[in-house]
């Protein structure tokens, strides 16, 4: 069940990140999910380092860190994907 939740959270984080980033992104859905999953893992690590990973109630700060990391990774991933596909189209 852990992998299923990771995929679901990655999908949600990736899609929210794509919605927040201005302009059109060219990432395929599978890469968006993977980058969202990595953003969630990185956000958890940052929240743990900041000491806000286990609070009573909803861990809002942990979710904020996860979303910010997903936004950063989806933005960087889109730039890399666009550059890689542009190189293939020119060749």
C-alpha positions, 0 to 999 in steps of 0.5 A: 500500500505504501507504493500506491499512496506514493503514486497517488500523492505524487500524482496530486503534488505533480498536478498541483505543481503544474497548475501553479507554474505559469505557462504550458508545461510539456512534461508527460504524465508519468514524469510529472508523477515521478517528480511529484513523488520525489518532491514529496520525499524531499519535502518530508526530509526537509520537514523532518530536518526542520522538526515539523514532520510530526505535529498534532493534527494536520501537518500543514508545514510538511505539506507546504514543503512537499508542494514547494519541492514538487513545484521546483522539481516539476519546473526544472524537469519541464525545462530539461524535458523541453530542452531534450525534446527540442534537441531531438527535433532538430537532429 
